[in-house]
Amino acid sequence: MTVEFWTILFVAISFLLYLYIGWRSRVKDSKGFFVAGQGVPAIANGAATAADWMSAASFISMAGLISFLGYDGSIYLMGWTGGYVLLALLLAPYLRKFGKYTVPDFVGDRYYSQVARLVAVVAAIFVSLTYIAGQMQGVGIVLSRFLQVDITRGVVIGMVIVGFFSILGGMKGITWTQVAQYFVLIVAYLIPAFAISWKLTGNPIPQLGFTFSNIAQDLNGIHKSLGFGAYTSPFTNKSMLDVLFITIALMVGTAGLPHVIVRFYTVPDARSARYSAAWALLFIAILYTTAPALSMFARYNLIDSLNNRTIEEVRKLDWVNKWENVELLKFEDKNGDGRLQLTPDKQTNELDVHRDIIVLSTPEVAQLPPWVVALVAAGGLAAALSTASGLLLVISSSIAHDVYYRMINPGASEAKRLLVGRIAIGLSLIVAGYFGINPPGFVAQVVAFAFGLAAASFFPVIVLGIFDKRTNKEGAIAGMLAGLIFTATYIIGVKFGDMSPWFFGVSAEGIGTVGMVINLFVTVVVSRFTPEPPAEIQALVEDIRTPSTNTEELPAS
């Protein structure tokens, strides 16, 4: 049985499961649509949070970037995992205690301003659309290779599936679908990792094989012989400053991501929010401790399979031909010697491998059974679709709840609010699909931009909103605008314009750290030179931070 047969089988089964869950979880009220009725058990919410947070960037692209960047690729491991811990410990319980549906809802009520709410809505939509573009790109990459359709059709198929269970079930449908998607993606990630670890190191546990074998030293030797820096040497691809700034941007960006924060509103109370955060951290750690090992195994396998092989030998590899057909792997015998050489010089390098295919192609490179290859494809789709659905819900709730209901039509019926929310999902899915077909970078890079924007817009006003009762609406509005405008301008200028990274060489992925500092500074300064918040707002901030079990939580909006 071929890889394509197994892929169609696994993808069909998983898609039917997602559609069934979406149908069974359909809702008729706004509370079910936006926060799943606030009745999700902690362990289920932990699995859903892990699936929501571990996007196509984590499953498909992160290991690929680590494979190519080596030590410097650890920015993604440190930034994303550190950021989740920061969110779980510093923000989640307090936000749940506040009891609102969305981040813009928190901002609007905490800063007693519809303008602040609107700025937060714009930021949430901007961040979410940037992030979801990476997910749709990941869907297109998986389907284009394993179903042999073009990327455009692959993205459209993904749009139809995620739109179905998101529009019907809202957060309730998304939550239970994400629980299933977590188990699909984690099994799909671990099985090939175990197999490859056993094959290369003799130890089936990737973390142990990675740590207690000579594969790192062997790969360092291969790298040096090809003219690259040692795989485990730091700062060979990025400067120390850029590594620091990207790590911080990813960390505080994670803590400010609206689609992750909203997951803590779906549990019954603040205690459940803490437990679900702990479960999610455990579920996330399973993949994130495996990723460094898989990255090294994949790099070793890829070089061993392609470097210095004859054109005839490479042409006989079925997986090479199929990735070449979708233009995600290219090779050219530039020096005419009949062999392919991997070099650090772009002028002489004869192999061009797209970073996003490393995890997806590794089982084939390692000659694992076709069903394992297909399982990885199903896992990649699960990772992309789970996060895409969470992001769509953020956009929908921002428009339907924070703008339409809270600002335009406070008397709107449940039916109208649900209709607006579902229309918002459909429209945002179309926009996200366009950027998935015409992506501005690799999946993890696109996602990193979203983290930078979240760091520059949300993180300071959320932290100050919880821990500084003196922060007022004028400061929050000025800070969010300053951080978001600076960061977005820098990213657009560097990635799509002719602007060079003028801030000490910090890349577009790391500039969110600077935007966050600007936001923090502007918010604090402006707040100190403008009137204090009303007494009831200051009392509210004090109440949010009170860890008393007798304190009654605020009702959801």
Secondary structure, DSSP 8 states (H G I E B T S, - for coil): --HHHHHHHHHHHHHHHHHHHHHHT--SSHHHHHHGGG---HHHHHHHHHHHHS-HIIIIIHHHHHHHHGGGGHHHHHHHHHHHHHIIIIIHHHHHHHT-SSHHHHHHHHTT-HHHHHHHHHHHHHHHHHHHHHHHHHHHHHHHHHS---HHHHHHHHHHHHHHHHHHHHHHHHHHHHHHHHHHHHHHHHHHHHHHHHHHHS-SSHHHHHHHSSHHHHHHHHHHHHT---TT-TTSSS-HHHHHHHHHHHHHHHHT-HHHHGGGGSSSSHHHHHHHHHHHHHHHHHHHTTHHHHHHHHHHHHHHHHTT-BHHHHHT-HHHHHHHHTTSEEE--TTSSSB----S-TTT--EEE-GGGHHHHHHHHTT--HHHHHHHHHHHHHHHHHHHHHHHHHHHHIIIIIIIIIII-TT--HHHHHHHHHHHHHHHHHHHHHHHHS-SS-HHHHHHHHHHHHHHHTHHHHHHHHH-TT--HHHHHHHHHHHHHHHHHHHHHHHHSS---TTTT--TTTTHHHHHHHHHHHHHHHHHTS----HHHHHHHHHHH---TTS------
